Amino acid sequence: MHHSVRSTFMPPYQSIEECVISFAPGAWRDCTYSFGSPHQGGLHMGMADGAVRFVSENINLSTWRYLGSMGDGEVLGEF
């Protein structure tokens, strides 16, 4: 089953298995709505301005969440 909704609430992951191991039982439900990639070290993300950036799997969680929100007035700088 494919989902068309993704969220930056959970951090990025390399695999569903890695995500589930990292969190509490039942977290797989949250993991299926997170962004992830098999690329080692992070994932490629398409930005609203059309840019594509590689985002580290070690990105600060607050920064990651700000990337997923719009109109909040946050200036992120480099990440």
PLY file of the C-alpha trace (Angstrom):
ply
format ascii 1.0
element vertex 79
property float x
property float y
property float z
element edge 78
property int vertex1
property int vertex2
end_header
0.00 0.00 0.00
1.34 3.45 -0.91
0.72 6.62 1.03
0.62 10.03 -0.57
1.08 11.90 2.70
4.50 12.40 4.26
5.51 14.33 7.35
8.67 15.77 8.87
7.45 14.91 12.37
9.65 11.79 12.47
13.32 12.07 11.41
14.44 10.75 8.00
15.39 7.07 7.81
17.23 4.66 5.50
14.67 1.88 5.83
11.36 1.14 7.51
13.15 -1.52 9.58
15.69 1.03 10.86
12.91 3.45 11.73
10.88 0.84 13.61
13.91 -0.34 15.59
14.66 3.26 16.61
11.26 3.95 18.13
8.66 2.40 20.39
6.53 -0.61 19.42
3.82 0.42 16.96
6.02 3.20 15.57
5.93 1.59 12.12
2.69 3.47 11.57
4.55 6.76 12.01
7.49 5.51 9.96
5.32 4.85 6.92
4.49 8.56 6.84
8.10 9.72 7.23
10.56 10.50 4.46
13.26 7.95 3.86
15.75 6.69 1.33
18.11 3.77 0.80
20.91 6.30 0.12
23.60 6.04 2.75
23.78 9.07 5.03
20.53 10.80 4.10
18.05 11.46 1.33
17.45 13.71 -1.66
14.60 16.16 -1.12
12.76 18.27 -3.66
12.26 21.79 -2.30
9.34 24.10 -3.03
11.58 26.36 -5.14
12.44 23.44 -7.44
15.88 22.78 -5.95
16.94 19.26 -4.99
19.12 18.96 -1.89
20.74 16.06 -0.10
19.60 16.13 3.53
21.69 14.31 6.13
20.02 11.61 8.20
21.64 13.41 11.16
19.84 16.70 10.53
18.75 18.53 13.66
15.16 17.45 14.34
13.94 21.04 14.84
15.47 22.07 11.50
13.91 19.02 9.83
10.50 19.94 11.19
10.87 23.58 10.10
11.63 22.35 6.58
8.23 20.67 6.56
6.24 23.72 7.60
5.39 26.76 5.55
4.63 30.32 6.43
6.15 30.04 9.90
8.70 32.82 9.33
11.70 30.67 10.30
14.97 31.40 8.49
16.96 28.18 8.35
20.20 29.10 6.62
22.43 26.12 5.80
21.47 22.64 6.94
0 1
1 2
2 3
3 4
4 5
5 6
6 7
7 8
8 9
9 10
10 11
11 12
12 13
13 14
14 15
15 16
16 17
17 18
18 19
19 20
20 21
21 22
22 23
23 24
24 25
25 26
26 27
27 28
28 29
29 30
30 31
31 32
32 33
33 34
34 35
35 36
36 37
37 38
38 39
39 40
40 41
41 42
42 43
43 44
44 45
45 46
46 47
47 48
48 49
49 50
50 51
51 52
52 53
53 54
54 55
55 56
56 57
57 58
58 59
59 60
60 61
61 62
62 63
63 64
64 65
65 66
66 67
67 68
68 69
69 70
70 71
71 72
72 73
73 74
74 75
75 76
76 77
77 78
